[in-house]
Protein backbone atom coordinates (compact mmCIF):
# COMPACT_ATOMS: atom_id res chain seq x y z
CA UNK A 1 0.00 0.00 0.00
CA UNK A 2 1.12 3.57 -0.61
CA UNK A 3 2.10 5.86 2.28
CA UNK A 4 -1.10 7.85 1.77
CA UNK A 5 -3.28 4.72 1.86
CA UNK A 6 -1.57 3.43 4.99
CA UNK A 7 -1.99 6.80 6.69
CA UNK A 8 -5.69 6.86 5.83
CA UNK A 9 -6.13 3.31 7.17
CA UNK A 10 -4.26 4.03 10.40
CA UNK A 11 -6.24 7.21 11.05
CA UNK A 12 -9.45 5.19 10.73
CA UNK A 13 -8.11 2.47 13.04
CA UNK A 14 -7.18 5.11 15.63
CA UNK A 15 -10.73 6.49 15.49
CA UNK A 16 -12.04 2.98 16.11
CA UNK A 17 -9.81 2.70 19.20
CA UNK A 18 -6.99 0.52 17.85
CA UNK A 19 -3.24 1.02 18.13
CA UNK A 20 -1.15 1.09 14.96
CA UNK A 21 2.49 1.47 14.04
CA UNK A 22 3.89 4.90 14.92
CA UNK A 23 4.69 6.06 11.41
CA UNK A 24 2.86 5.46 8.09
CA UNK A 25 4.03 1.87 7.98
CA UNK A 26 1.89 -1.28 7.72
CA UNK A 27 3.72 -3.21 10.41
CA UNK A 28 2.78 -5.86 12.99
CA UNK A 29 0.73 -3.53 15.22
CA UNK A 30 -1.43 -2.36 12.34
CA UNK A 31 -1.80 -5.94 11.08
CA UNK A 32 -2.96 -7.03 14.56
CA UNK A 33 -5.64 -4.33 14.54
CA UNK A 34 -6.78 -5.49 11.08
CA UNK A 35 -6.97 -9.11 12.27
CA UNK A 36 -9.06 -8.10 15.27
CA UNK A 37 -11.57 -6.31 13.03
CA UNK A 38 -11.61 -9.25 10.62
CA UNK A 39 -12.48 -11.54 13.53
CA UNK A 40 -15.33 -9.23 14.56
CA UNK A 41 -16.63 -9.18 10.99
CA UNK A 42 -16.46 -12.95 10.55
CA UNK A 43 -13.78 -12.64 7.85
CA UNK A 44 -10.59 -14.66 7.41
CA UNK A 45 -8.06 -13.32 9.92
CA UNK A 46 -5.22 -12.76 7.46
CA UNK A 47 -4.15 -9.29 8.58
CA UNK A 48 -4.37 -8.19 4.95
CA UNK A 49 -6.58 -5.17 4.34
CA UNK A 50 -8.33 -6.37 1.19
CA UNK A 51 -11.54 -5.00 -0.34
CA UNK A 52 -14.01 -6.74 2.03
CA UNK A 53 -11.92 -5.90 5.08
CA UNK A 54 -11.60 -2.25 4.07
CA UNK A 55 -15.35 -2.06 3.43
CA UNK A 56 -15.92 -3.28 6.97
CA UNK A 57 -13.29 -1.00 8.52
CA UNK A 58 -14.63 2.11 6.81
CA UNK A 59 -18.30 1.20 7.32
CA UNK A 60 -20.16 3.66 9.60
CA UNK A 61 -20.02 2.64 13.25
CA UNK A 62 -23.56 3.79 14.00
CA UNK A 63 -24.93 0.54 12.61
CA UNK A 64 -22.05 -1.85 12.11
CA UNK A 65 -22.38 -3.97 9.00
CA UNK A 66 -21.42 -7.62 9.17
CA UNK A 67 -20.93 -10.31 6.59
CA UNK A 68 -22.46 -13.75 6.89
CA UNK A 69 -21.15 -16.95 5.37
CA UNK A 70 -20.67 -20.56 6.36
CA UNK A 71 -16.92 -20.71 5.69
CA UNK A 72 -16.28 -20.43 9.43
CA UNK A 73 -17.89 -23.86 10.00
CA UNK A 74 -16.51 -27.26 9.05
CA UNK A 75 -18.08 -30.58 10.00
CA UNK A 76 -21.18 -30.58 12.19
CA UNK A 77 -22.25 -28.78 15.36
CA UNK A 78 -24.29 -30.26 18.20
CA UNK A 79 -25.28 -29.59 21.80
CA UNK A 80 -22.36 -29.39 24.18
CA UNK A 81 -19.92 -28.02 21.58
CA UNK A 82 -18.38 -24.54 21.84
CA UNK A 83 -16.00 -22.15 20.15
CA UNK A 84 -15.90 -19.78 17.19
CA UNK A 85 -17.80 -22.12 14.78
CA UNK A 86 -20.71 -22.23 17.23
CA UNK A 87 -20.62 -18.45 17.58
CA UNK A 88 -20.65 -18.12 13.79
CA UNK A 89 -23.75 -20.32 13.64
CA UNK A 90 -25.40 -18.35 16.43
CA UNK A 91 -24.77 -15.03 14.67
CA UNK A 92 -26.64 -16.32 11.63
CA UNK A 93 -29.50 -17.64 13.80
CA UNK A 94 -29.57 -14.24 15.49
CA UNK A 95 -29.87 -12.57 12.09
CA UNK A 96 -32.85 -14.81 11.36
CA UNK A 97 -34.45 -13.87 14.70
CA UNK A 98 -34.26 -17.45 15.94
CA UNK A 99 -31.83 -16.67 18.75
CA UNK A 100 -31.24 -13.70 21.05
CA UNK A 101 -27.49 -13.98 21.67
CA UNK A 102 -24.18 -15.54 20.58
CA UNK A 103 -22.07 -16.83 23.47
CA UNK A 104 -20.24 -19.57 21.55
CA UNK A 105 -21.87 -22.41 23.51
CA UNK A 106 -24.23 -24.82 21.74
CA UNK A 107 -26.93 -25.07 24.40
CA UNK A 108 -30.67 -25.84 24.45
CA UNK A 109 -31.66 -22.51 22.89
CA UNK A 110 -29.31 -22.98 19.94
CA UNK A 111 -30.53 -26.56 19.58
CA UNK A 112 -34.14 -25.37 19.52
CA UNK A 113 -33.33 -22.76 16.82
CA UNK A 114 -31.64 -25.43 14.69
CA UNK A 115 -34.71 -27.66 15.08
CA UNK A 116 -36.91 -24.81 13.82
CA UNK A 117 -34.88 -24.67 10.60
CA UNK A 118 -34.99 -28.45 10.28
CA UNK A 119 -38.77 -28.57 10.65
CA UNK A 120 -39.22 -25.75 8.12
CA UNK A 121 -37.26 -27.75 5.55
CA UNK A 122 -38.71 -31.20 6.25
CA UNK A 123 -35.60 -32.56 7.95
CA UNK A 124 -35.48 -34.84 10.99
CA UNK A 125 -35.52 -32.30 13.87
CA UNK A 126 -32.56 -33.77 15.77
CA UNK A 127 -31.04 -30.39 16.61
CA UNK A 128 -27.72 -31.32 15.01
CA UNK A 129 -26.35 -28.76 12.55
CA UNK A 130 -25.03 -31.06 9.85
CA UNK A 131 -24.19 -30.16 6.21
CA UNK A 132 -27.79 -30.04 4.92
CA UNK A 133 -29.09 -28.06 7.89
CA UNK A 134 -26.16 -25.63 7.76
CA UNK A 135 -26.76 -25.07 4.06
CA UNK A 136 -30.37 -24.10 4.74
CA UNK A 137 -29.40 -21.86 7.66
CA UNK A 138 -26.80 -19.89 5.71
CA UNK A 139 -28.78 -19.75 2.47
CA UNK A 140 -31.90 -18.33 4.13
CA UNK A 141 -32.89 -15.68 1.59
CA UNK A 142 -35.59 -13.78 3.46
CA UNK A 143 -34.63 -12.72 6.99
CA UNK A 144 -37.39 -11.92 9.45
CA UNK A 145 -37.77 -8.35 10.68
CA UNK A 146 -36.12 -7.27 13.91
CA UNK A 147 -38.16 -7.93 17.03
CA UNK A 148 -39.29 -4.31 17.40
CA UNK A 149 -40.78 -4.54 13.91
CA UNK A 150 -39.69 -1.00 13.03
CA UNK A 151 -36.60 0.77 11.74
CA UNK A 152 -34.85 3.64 13.52
CA UNK A 153 -37.25 6.17 11.96
CA UNK A 154 -40.30 4.32 13.22
CA UNK A 155 -41.45 2.87 9.90
CA UNK A 156 -42.83 -0.68 10.06
CA UNK A 157 -40.63 -3.43 8.64
CA UNK A 158 -42.07 -5.96 6.23
CA UNK A 159 -41.40 -9.70 6.24
CA UNK A 160 -38.63 -9.08 3.66
CA UNK A 161 -36.94 -6.03 5.23
CA UNK A 162 -34.34 -5.71 7.97
CA UNK A 163 -32.61 -2.92 9.87
CA UNK A 164 -29.47 -2.55 11.91
CA UNK A 165 -26.73 -5.15 12.20
CA UNK A 166 -28.89 -7.95 10.77
CA UNK A 167 -28.96 -6.36 7.33
CA UNK A 168 -26.75 -7.66 4.47
CA UNK A 169 -23.48 -6.08 3.50
CA UNK A 170 -23.92 -2.73 1.75
CA UNK A 171 -22.35 -2.71 -1.74
CA UNK A 172 -19.75 -0.11 -2.66
CA UNK A 173 -21.90 2.68 -4.10
CA UNK A 174 -20.31 6.04 -3.51
CA UNK A 175 -21.35 8.44 -0.78
CA UNK A 176 -24.19 10.70 0.32
CA UNK A 177 -27.85 10.09 1.01
CA UNK A 178 -28.97 7.49 -1.50
CA UNK A 179 -31.06 4.50 -2.49
CA UNK A 180 -29.03 1.50 -3.63
CA UNK A 181 -30.65 -1.07 -5.89
CA UNK A 182 -28.75 -4.26 -6.73
CA UNK A 183 -30.16 -6.02 -9.79
CA UNK A 184 -28.13 -9.14 -9.02
CA UNK A 185 -29.39 -9.42 -5.45
CA UNK A 186 -32.87 -7.99 -6.11
CA UNK A 187 -32.39 -5.93 -2.97
CA UNK A 188 -32.49 -2.26 -2.02
CA UNK A 189 -30.83 -0.24 0.74
CA UNK A 190 -31.62 3.22 2.16
CA UNK A 191 -28.44 5.06 3.21
CA UNK A 192 -28.47 8.34 5.15
CA UNK A 193 -26.18 11.30 4.36
CA UNK A 194 -23.77 10.35 7.16
CA UNK A 195 -23.32 6.93 5.56
CA UNK A 196 -25.28 4.73 7.94
CA UNK A 197 -27.97 2.36 6.73
CA UNK A 198 -31.61 2.82 7.72
CA UNK A 199 -32.98 -0.41 6.27
CA UNK A 200 -32.64 -3.00 3.49
CA UNK A 201 -35.36 -4.97 1.73
CA UNK A 202 -36.00 -7.43 -1.08
CA UNK A 203 -37.58 -6.18 -4.30
CA UNK A 204 -38.69 -7.57 -7.64
CA UNK A 205 -37.16 -5.74 -10.59
CA UNK A 206 -37.30 -5.98 -14.36
CA UNK A 207 -36.81 -9.14 -16.38
CA UNK A 208 -35.54 -6.98 -19.25
CA UNK A 209 -32.32 -5.03 -19.63
CA UNK A 210 -33.99 -1.63 -19.19
CA UNK A 211 -32.73 -0.74 -15.71
CA UNK A 212 -29.70 1.36 -16.49
CA UNK A 213 -26.77 0.87 -14.15
CA UNK A 214 -25.25 4.02 -12.68
CA UNK A 215 -26.31 7.02 -10.63
CA UNK A 216 -29.74 8.59 -11.13
CA UNK A 217 -32.03 10.88 -9.16
CA UNK A 218 -35.70 10.80 -8.23
CA UNK A 219 -37.48 13.26 -10.52
CA UNK A 220 -41.18 12.52 -10.00
CA UNK A 221 -43.47 10.95 -7.39
CA UNK A 222 -47.16 10.10 -7.45
CA UNK A 223 -49.30 8.40 -4.83
CA UNK A 224 -50.87 6.20 -7.51
CA UNK A 225 -49.97 5.43 -11.12
CA UNK A 226 -51.13 3.20 -13.94
CA UNK A 227 -49.18 0.48 -15.73
CA UNK A 228 -47.36 1.71 -18.84
CA UNK A 229 -48.46 -1.48 -20.62
CA UNK A 230 -52.09 -0.36 -20.30
CA UNK A 231 -53.01 -3.27 -18.03
CA UNK A 232 -55.82 -2.50 -15.54
CA UNK A 233 -53.49 -2.17 -12.58
CA UNK A 234 -52.86 0.43 -9.89
CA UNK A 235 -49.26 1.07 -8.83
CA UNK A 236 -49.19 2.62 -5.33
CA UNK A 237 -46.37 4.86 -4.02
CA UNK A 238 -44.71 5.46 -7.37
CA UNK A 239 -41.18 6.94 -7.42
CA UNK A 240 -39.55 7.53 -10.82
CA UNK A 241 -35.80 7.98 -11.32
CA UNK A 242 -34.99 7.07 -14.97
CA UNK A 243 -36.55 7.50 -18.42
CA UNK A 244 -35.62 4.93 -21.08
CA UNK A 245 -34.75 5.84 -24.70
CA UNK A 246 -38.30 4.70 -25.55
CA UNK A 247 -39.68 7.30 -23.14
CA UNK A 248 -40.77 4.72 -20.56
CA UNK A 249 -40.25 5.46 -16.88
CA UNK A 250 -38.31 3.30 -14.43
CA UNK A 251 -38.79 3.51 -10.69
CA UNK A 252 -40.08 1.94 -7.48
CA UNK A 253 -43.64 1.19 -6.37
CA UNK A 254 -45.66 -1.22 -4.25
CA UNK A 255 -46.84 -4.54 -5.69
CA UNK A 256 -49.50 -3.68 -8.34
CA UNK A 257 -53.15 -4.03 -7.41
CA UNK A 258 -55.86 -5.37 -9.72
CA UNK A 259 -59.32 -3.82 -9.98
CA UNK A 260 -60.73 -6.42 -7.61
CA UNK A 261 -58.16 -5.44 -4.96
CA UNK A 262 -55.94 -8.51 -5.32
CA UNK A 263 -52.18 -8.32 -5.88
CA UNK A 264 -50.41 -9.67 -8.95
CA UNK A 265 -47.79 -11.38 -6.75
CA UNK A 266 -47.18 -12.13 -3.09
CA UNK A 267 -44.59 -10.58 -0.80
CA UNK A 268 -42.93 -14.00 -0.48
CA UNK A 269 -42.09 -13.86 -4.21
CA UNK A 270 -40.00 -10.71 -3.84
CA UNK A 271 -36.29 -11.26 -4.36
CA UNK A 272 -36.76 -12.49 -7.94
CA UNK A 273 -37.06 -10.29 -11.06
CA UNK A 274 -40.70 -10.33 -12.23
CA UNK A 275 -41.62 -6.93 -13.69
CA UNK A 276 -41.32 -5.26 -17.10
CA UNK A 277 -39.48 -2.20 -15.85
CA UNK A 278 -40.52 -0.89 -12.44
CA UNK A 279 -39.20 -2.30 -9.18
CA UNK A 280 -41.89 -3.83 -6.98
CA UNK A 281 -41.87 -3.66 -3.18
CA UNK A 282 -44.00 -4.71 -0.22
CA UNK A 283 -46.48 -2.13 1.02
CA UNK A 284 -44.43 -1.33 4.12
CA UNK A 285 -41.21 -0.86 2.18
CA UNK A 286 -42.92 1.16 -0.56
CA UNK A 287 -44.53 3.43 2.05
CA UNK A 288 -41.18 3.91 3.79
CA UNK A 289 -39.38 4.79 0.55
CA UNK A 290 -42.17 7.13 -0.56
CA UNK A 291 -41.72 9.17 2.62
CA UNK A 292 -37.95 8.85 2.92
CA UNK A 293 -36.95 9.75 -0.66
CA UNK A 294 -37.97 13.23 -1.84
CA UNK A 295 -37.48 14.42 -5.41
CA UNK A 296 -33.75 14.77 -5.99
CA UNK A 297 -32.72 11.73 -3.94
CA UNK A 298 -29.79 9.86 -5.45
CA UNK A 299 -30.50 6.36 -6.79
CA UNK A 300 -27.55 4.03 -7.45
CA UNK A 301 -28.36 1.03 -9.67
CA UNK A 302 -25.79 -1.79 -9.58
C-alpha positions as a printed Julia matrix, in Angstrom:
302×3 Matrix{Float64}:
   0.0     0.0     0.0
   1.12    3.57   -0.61
   2.1     5.86    2.28
  -1.1     7.85    1.77
  -3.28    4.72    1.86
  -1.57    3.43    4.99
  -1.99    6.8     6.69
  -5.69    6.86    5.83
  -6.13    3.31    7.17
  -4.26    4.03   10.4
  -6.24    7.21   11.05
  -9.45    5.19   10.73
  -8.11    2.47   13.04
  -7.18    5.11   15.63
 -10.73    6.49   15.49
 -12.04    2.98   16.11
  -9.81    2.7    19.2
  -6.99    0.52   17.85
  -3.24    1.02   18.13
  -1.15    1.09   14.96
   2.49    1.47   14.04
   3.89    4.9    14.92
   4.69    6.06   11.41
   2.86    5.46    8.09
   4.03    1.87    7.98
   1.89   -1.28    7.72
   3.72   -3.21   10.41
   2.78   -5.86   12.99
   0.73   -3.53   15.22
  -1.43   -2.36   12.34
  -1.8    -5.94   11.08
  -2.96   -7.03   14.56
  -5.64   -4.33   14.54
  -6.78   -5.49   11.08
  -6.97   -9.11   12.27
  -9.06   -8.1    15.27
 -11.57   -6.31   13.03
 -11.61   -9.25   10.62
 -12.48  -11.54   13.53
 -15.33   -9.23   14.56
 -16.63   -9.18   10.99
 -16.46  -12.95   10.55
 -13.78  -12.64    7.85
 -10.59  -14.66    7.41
  -8.06  -13.32    9.92
  -5.22  -12.76    7.46
  -4.15   -9.29    8.58
  -4.37   -8.19    4.95
  -6.58   -5.17    4.34
  -8.33   -6.37    1.19
 -11.54   -5.0    -0.34
 -14.01   -6.74    2.03
 -11.92   -5.9     5.08
 -11.6    -2.25    4.07
 -15.35   -2.06    3.43
 -15.92   -3.28    6.97
 -13.29   -1.0     8.52
 -14.63    2.11    6.81
 -18.3     1.2     7.32
 -20.16    3.66    9.6
 -20.02    2.64   13.25
 -23.56    3.79   14.0
 -24.93    0.54   12.61
 -22.05   -1.85   12.11
 -22.38   -3.97    9.0
 -21.42   -7.62    9.17
 -20.93  -10.31    6.59
 -22.46  -13.75    6.89
 -21.15  -16.95    5.37
 -20.67  -20.56    6.36
 -16.92  -20.71    5.69
 -16.28  -20.43    9.43
 -17.89  -23.86   10.0
 -16.51  -27.26    9.05
 -18.08  -30.58   10.0
 -21.18  -30.58   12.19
 -22.25  -28.78   15.36
 -24.29  -30.26   18.2
 -25.28  -29.59   21.8
 -22.36  -29.39   24.18
 -19.92  -28.02   21.58
 -18.38  -24.54   21.84
 -16.0   -22.15   20.15
 -15.9   -19.78   17.19
 -17.8   -22.12   14.78
 -20.71  -22.23   17.23
 -20.62  -18.45   17.58
 -20.65  -18.12   13.79
 -23.75  -20.32   13.64
 -25.4   -18.35   16.43
 -24.77  -15.03   14.67
 -26.64  -16.32   11.63
 -29.5   -17.64   13.8
 -29.57  -14.24   15.49
 -29.87  -12.57   12.09
 -32.85  -14.81   11.36
 -34.45  -13.87   14.7
 -34.26  -17.45   15.94
 -31.83  -16.67   18.75
 -31.24  -13.7    21.05
 -27.49  -13.98   21.67
 -24.18  -15.54   20.58
 -22.07  -16.83   23.47
 -20.24  -19.57   21.55
 -21.87  -22.41   23.51
 -24.23  -24.82   21.74
 -26.93  -25.07   24.4
 -30.67  -25.84   24.45
 -31.66  -22.51   22.89
 -29.31  -22.98   19.94
 -30.53  -26.56   19.58
 -34.14  -25.37   19.52
 -33.33  -22.76   16.82
 -31.64  -25.43   14.69
 -34.71  -27.66   15.08
 -36.91  -24.81   13.82
 -34.88  -24.67   10.6
 -34.99  -28.45   10.28
 -38.77  -28.57   10.65
 -39.22  -25.75    8.12
 -37.26  -27.75    5.55
 -38.71  -31.2     6.25
 -35.6   -32.56    7.95
 -35.48  -34.84   10.99
 -35.52  -32.3    13.87
 -32.56  -33.77   15.77
 -31.04  -30.39   16.61
 -27.72  -31.32   15.01
 -26.35  -28.76   12.55
 -25.03  -31.06    9.85
 -24.19  -30.16    6.21
 -27.79  -30.04    4.92
 -29.09  -28.06    7.89
 -26.16  -25.63    7.76
 -26.76  -25.07    4.06
 -30.37  -24.1     4.74
 -29.4   -21.86    7.66
 -26.8   -19.89    5.71
 -28.78  -19.75    2.47
 -31.9   -18.33    4.13
 -32.89  -15.68    1.59
 -35.59  -13.78    3.46
 -34.63  -12.72    6.99
 -37.39  -11.92    9.45
 -37.77   -8.35   10.68
 -36.12   -7.27   13.91
 -38.16   -7.93   17.03
 -39.29   -4.31   17.4
 -40.78   -4.54   13.91
 -39.69   -1.0    13.03
 -36.6     0.77   11.74
 -34.85    3.64   13.52
 -37.25    6.17   11.96
 -40.3     4.32   13.22
 -41.45    2.87    9.9
 -42.83   -0.68   10.06
 -40.63   -3.43    8.64
 -42.07   -5.96    6.23
 -41.4    -9.7     6.24
 -38.63   -9.08    3.66
 -36.94   -6.03    5.23
 -34.34   -5.71    7.97
 -32.61   -2.92    9.87
 -29.47   -2.55   11.91
 -26.73   -5.15   12.2
 -28.89   -7.95   10.77
 -28.96   -6.36    7.33
 -26.75   -7.66    4.47
 -23.48   -6.08    3.5
 -23.92   -2.73    1.75
 -22.35   -2.71   -1.74
 -19.75   -0.11   -2.66
 -21.9     2.68   -4.1
 -20.31    6.04   -3.51
 -21.35    8.44   -0.78
 -24.19   10.7     0.32
 -27.85   10.09    1.01
 -28.97    7.49   -1.5
 -31.06    4.5    -2.49
 -29.03    1.5    -3.63
 -30.65   -1.07   -5.89
 -28.75   -4.26   -6.73
 -30.16   -6.02   -9.79
 -28.13   -9.14   -9.02
 -29.39   -9.42   -5.45
 -32.87   -7.99   -6.11
 -32.39   -5.93   -2.97
 -32.49   -2.26   -2.02
 -30.83   -0.24    0.74
 -31.62    3.22    2.16
 -28.44    5.06    3.21
 -28.47    8.34    5.15
 -26.18   11.3     4.36
 -23.77   10.35    7.16
 -23.32    6.93    5.56
 -25.28    4.73    7.94
 -27.97    2.36    6.73
 -31.61    2.82    7.72
 -32.98   -0.41    6.27
 -32.64   -3.0     3.49
 -35.36   -4.97    1.73
 -36.0    -7.43   -1.08
 -37.58   -6.18   -4.3
 -38.69   -7.57   -7.64
 -37.16   -5.74  -10.59
 -37.3    -5.98  -14.36
 -36.81   -9.14  -16.38
 -35.54   -6.98  -19.25
 -32.32   -5.03  -19.63
 -33.99   -1.63  -19.19
 -32.73   -0.74  -15.71
 -29.7     1.36  -16.49
 -26.77    0.87  -14.15
 -25.25    4.02  -12.68
 -26.31    7.02  -10.63
 -29.74    8.59  -11.13
 -32.03   10.88   -9.16
 -35.7    10.8    -8.23
 -37.48   13.26  -10.52
 -41.18   12.52  -10.0
 -43.47   10.95   -7.39
 -47.16   10.1    -7.45
 -49.3     8.4    -4.83
 -50.87    6.2    -7.51
 -49.97    5.43  -11.12
 -51.13    3.2   -13.94
 -49.18    0.48  -15.73
 -47.36    1.71  -18.84
 -48.46   -1.48  -20.62
 -52.09   -0.36  -20.3
 -53.01   -3.27  -18.03
 -55.82   -2.5   -15.54
 -53.49   -2.17  -12.58
 -52.86    0.43   -9.89
 -49.26    1.07   -8.83
 -49.19    2.62   -5.33
 -46.37    4.86   -4.02
 -44.71    5.46   -7.37
 -41.18    6.94   -7.42
 -39.55    7.53  -10.82
 -35.8     7.98  -11.32
 -34.99    7.07  -14.97
 -36.55    7.5   -18.42
 -35.62    4.93  -21.08
 -34.75    5.84  -24.7
 -38.3     4.7   -25.55
 -39.68    7.3   -23.14
 -40.77    4.72  -20.56
 -40.25    5.46  -16.88
 -38.31    3.3   -14.43
 -38.79    3.51  -10.69
 -40.08    1.94   -7.48
 -43.64    1.19   -6.37
 -45.66   -1.22   -4.25
 -46.84   -4.54   -5.69
 -49.5    -3.68   -8.34
 -53.15   -4.03   -7.41
 -55.86   -5.37   -9.72
 -59.32   -3.82   -9.98
 -60.73   -6.42   -7.61
 -58.16   -5.44   -4.96
 -55.94   -8.51   -5.32
 -52.18   -8.32   -5.88
 -50.41   -9.67   -8.95
 -47.79  -11.38   -6.75
 -47.18  -12.13   -3.09
 -44.59  -10.58   -0.8
 -42.93  -14.0    -0.48
 -42.09  -13.86   -4.21
 -40.0   -10.71   -3.84
 -36.29  -11.26   -4.36
 -36.76  -12.49   -7.94
 -37.06  -10.29  -11.06
 -40.7   -10.33  -12.23
 -41.62   -6.93  -13.69
 -41.32   -5.26  -17.1
 -39.48   -2.2   -15.85
 -40.52   -0.89  -12.44
 -39.2    -2.3    -9.18
 -41.89   -3.83   -6.98
 -41.87   -3.66   -3.18
 -44.0    -4.71   -0.22
 -46.48   -2.13    1.02
 -44.43   -1.33    4.12
 -41.21   -0.86    2.18
 -42.92    1.16   -0.56
 -44.53    3.43    2.05
 -41.18    3.91    3.79
 -39.38    4.79    0.55
 -42.17    7.13   -0.56
 -41.72    9.17    2.62
 -37.95    8.85    2.92
 -36.95    9.75   -0.66
 -37.97   13.23   -1.84
 -37.48   14.42   -5.41
 -33.75   14.77   -5.99
 -32.72   11.73   -3.94
 -29.79    9.86   -5.45
 -30.5     6.36   -6.79
 -27.55    4.03   -7.45
 -28.36    1.03   -9.67
 -25.79   -1.79   -9.58
